[in-house]
Amino acid sequence: MRSLADDHQHPVTYFCGGSRHLAKIIELFDTVFVLDVDRETLLRRLARRPEHEFGGKQAERDFLAGRYRTRADRIRDRRLPEGRS
């Protein structure tokens, strides 16, 4: 991730997806947009996944529903590091 973020050959690079280790990598980015989904949509989308994809098994859906309920992975009141704008 760091080598991709440090590559300045392109003026803009987008990274999309979720990350449970966000706290370790968030400082690599100039801007972070957090998209949210309502619980019903999340569960409906997970239910359509095949079993070989993460979230396709009931135990995985239960795990993700718990993470959603507690908002354990959500960014809260993040501030940019000193000197960044």
C-alpha positions in Angstrom: 0.0 0.0 0.0 2.8 2.4 0.9 4.6 1.9 -2.4 1.4 2.6 -4.3 0.6 5.7 -2.3 4.2 6.9 -2.8 4.0 6.5 -6.6 3.7 10.0 -8.0 3.7 9.1 -11.7 -0.1 9.8 -11.7 -1.7 13.0 -10.4 -4.5 11.1 -8.6 -4.8 7.5 -7.4 -8.0 6.0 -6.0 -8.2 3.1 -3.5 -11.6 1.6 -3.0 -12.7 -0.9 -0.4 -12.8 -1.6 3.2 -9.9 -2.0 5.5 -9.9 -3.4 9.1 -6.3 -1.9 9.5 -7.3 1.6 8.4 -5.7 3.2 11.4 -2.3 1.9 10.2 -2.6 3.3 6.6 -4.9 6.3 6.8 -1.9 8.7 7.1 -0.8 7.7 3.6 -3.8 9.5 2.0 -4.4 13.1 1.4 -8.2 12.7 1.4 -10.5 9.9 2.6 -14.2 9.6 1.8 -16.2 7.2 3.9 -19.3 5.8 2.2 -22.0 4.3 4.4 -24.7 1.8 3.7 -27.9 1.1 5.7 -28.0 -2.3 7.5 -30.8 -3.8 5.3 -28.9 -3.0 2.1 -25.7 -4.5 3.5 -27.4 -7.7 4.6 -29.2 -8.0 1.3 -26.0 -7.6 -0.7 -24.2 -10.1 1.5 -27.0 -12.6 1.1 -26.5 -12.6 -2.7 -22.8 -13.5 -2.4 -21.6 -17.0 -3.3 -20.3 -19.0 -0.4 -16.7 -18.8 -1.7 -16.7 -15.0 -1.4 -16.2 -13.3 2.0 -19.7 -12.6 3.4 -21.2 -15.6 1.5 -21.4 -17.8 4.6 -23.9 -17.1 7.4 -21.1 -16.9 10.1 -19.4 -14.2 8.0 -22.6 -12.3 7.6 -23.2 -12.5 11.4 -19.7 -11.2 12.0 -20.2 -8.3 9.6 -23.6 -7.5 11.0 -22.0 -7.3 14.5 -19.3 -4.9 13.1 -22.0 -2.8 11.5 -24.0 -2.7 14.8 -21.0 -1.6 16.9 -19.5 0.6 14.2 -16.2 -0.8 15.2 -14.4 0.0 11.9 -15.8 3.5 11.5 -13.6 6.5 11.3 -14.5 9.0 14.0 -13.4 12.7 14.1 -10.1 12.1 12.2 -7.9 15.0 11.9 -5.1 15.5 9.3 -1.6 15.1 10.6 0.3 18.4 11.3 1.3 20.2 8.2 -1.2 18.5 5.9 -4.2 20.3 4.4 
